[in-house]
Amino acid sequence: MGTQPVEEKKAPGLADDPNFVTAISTACEAAGCPVQRFVSALGPYGTWLVEIRRDGEEQRVLWNGKEARLVLQIRLTQGGWEDPLSIEVPVQDTDGFVAGVAQILSVPT
């Protein structure tokens, strides 16, 4: 007797909470970085990113859930992204990520 494949569904994570998205977006806006888009990735690590404009450049703040790092990325003119800065987020809740986003966006690029 055969078995049916089980369809995996992503369990809702922090980045799927509208209050979290609002808090991260507000932190970016407070740093003078208009938010273009927020993306919550599928997968087991809780990865998410927020695309912003900063100093006329396309940038994004990425939570790399697999490596547990908050990363500032800057779009390169030839394509791809540069990662000039990454930090640890000691407390991985809404307040911890808001503080991390504020910290990463306080560093000049």
C-alpha positions as semicolon CSV with decimal commas, in nm:
position;residue;x (nm);y (nm);z (nm)
1;M;0,000;0,000;0,000
2;G;0,145;0,335;-0,105
3;T;0,148;0,656;0,091
4;Q;0,062;1,003;-0,025
5;P;0,339;1,262;-0,002
6;V;0,276;1,506;0,277
7;E;0,260;1,868;0,168
8;E;0,484;2,074;0,392
9;K;0,344;2,403;0,503
10;K;0,541;2,684;0,654
11;A;0,450;2,742;1,016
12;P;0,371;3,108;1,078
13;G;0,676;3,287;1,209
14;L;0,756;3,627;1,353
15;A;0,797;3,778;1,005
16;D;0,442;3,671;0,918
17;D;0,296;3,884;1,199
18;P;0,161;4,215;1,062
19;N;0,265;4,389;1,387
20;F;0,625;4,274;1,333
21;V;0,624;4,399;0,973
22;T;0,488;4,735;1,090
23;A;0,750;4,762;1,366
24;I;1,039;4,685;1,127
25;S;0,901;4,924;0,863
26;T;0,862;5,198;1,125
27;A;1,223;5,148;1,238
28;C;1,343;5,188;0,879
29;E;1,130;5,498;0,822
30;A;1,258;5,648;1,150
31;A;1,612;5,606;1,015
32;G;1,514;5,800;0,701
33;C;1,490;5,490;0,482
34;P;1,164;5,460;0,288
35;V;1,047;5,099;0,275
36;Q;0,989;4,956;-0,071
37;R;0,887;4,603;0,025
38;F;0,896;4,347;0,308
39;V;0,949;3,980;0,220
40;S;0,914;3,679;0,448
41;A;1,095;3,381;0,296
42;L;0,963;3,030;0,288
43;G;1,177;2,781;0,470
44;P;1,268;2,665;0,817
45;Y;1,498;2,950;0,925
46;G;1,261;3,246;0,957
47;T;1,455;3,453;0,703
48;W;1,308;3,788;0,600
49;L;1,420;4,109;0,432
50;V;1,308;4,465;0,394
51;E;1,399;4,658;0,080
52;I;1,472;5,027;0,139
53;R;1,610;5,337;-0,031
54;R;1,898;5,498;0,151
55;D;2,113;5,783;0,028
56;G;1,966;5,727;-0,320
57;E;2,073;5,361;-0,325
58;E;1,874;5,042;-0,323
59;Q;1,957;4,859;-0,005
60;R;1,804;4,592;0,208
61;V;1,823;4,467;0,561
62;L;1,819;4,088;0,564
63;W;1,767;3,855;0,857
64;N;1,970;3,548;0,766
65;G;1,795;3,299;0,990
66;K;2,030;3,014;0,901
67;E;2,336;3,208;1,016
68;A;2,146;3,413;1,276
69;R;2,281;3,744;1,141
70;L;2,115;4,074;1,050
71;V;2,284;4,192;0,730
72;L;2,293;4,527;0,550
73;Q;2,310;4,472;0,175
74;I;2,376;4,732;-0,095
75;R;2,281;4,668;-0,458
76;L;2,587;4,671;-0,685
77;T;2,564;4,856;-1,018
78;Q;2,695;4,547;-1,201
79;G;2,432;4,329;-1,031
80;G;2,422;4,136;-0,709
81;W;2,461;4,260;-0,354
82;E;2,745;4,368;-0,127
83;D;2,725;4,288;0,245
84;P;2,925;4,564;0,417
85;L;2,786;4,498;0,765
86;S;2,626;4,222;0,967
87;I;2,541;4,200;1,334
88;E;2,411;3,949;1,584
89;V;2,066;4,000;1,734
90;P;2,089;3,870;2,091
91;V;1,713;3,865;2,155
92;Q;1,524;3,748;1,846
93;D;1,185;3,903;1,914
94;T;1,018;4,215;1,776
95;D;1,201;4,453;2,013
96;G;1,535;4,283;1,946
97;F;1,495;4,304;1,568
98;V;1,377;4,667;1,582
99;A;1,687;4,754;1,786
100;G;1,905;4,562;1,539
101;V;1,755;4,741;1,237
102;A;1,806;5,078;1,409
103;Q;2,167;4,984;1,487
104;I;2,249;4,865;1,137
105;L;2,090;5,173;0,976
106;S;2,277;5,410;1,208
107;V;2,605;5,315;1,041
108;P;2,689;5,537;0,741
109;T;2,734;5,359;0,407
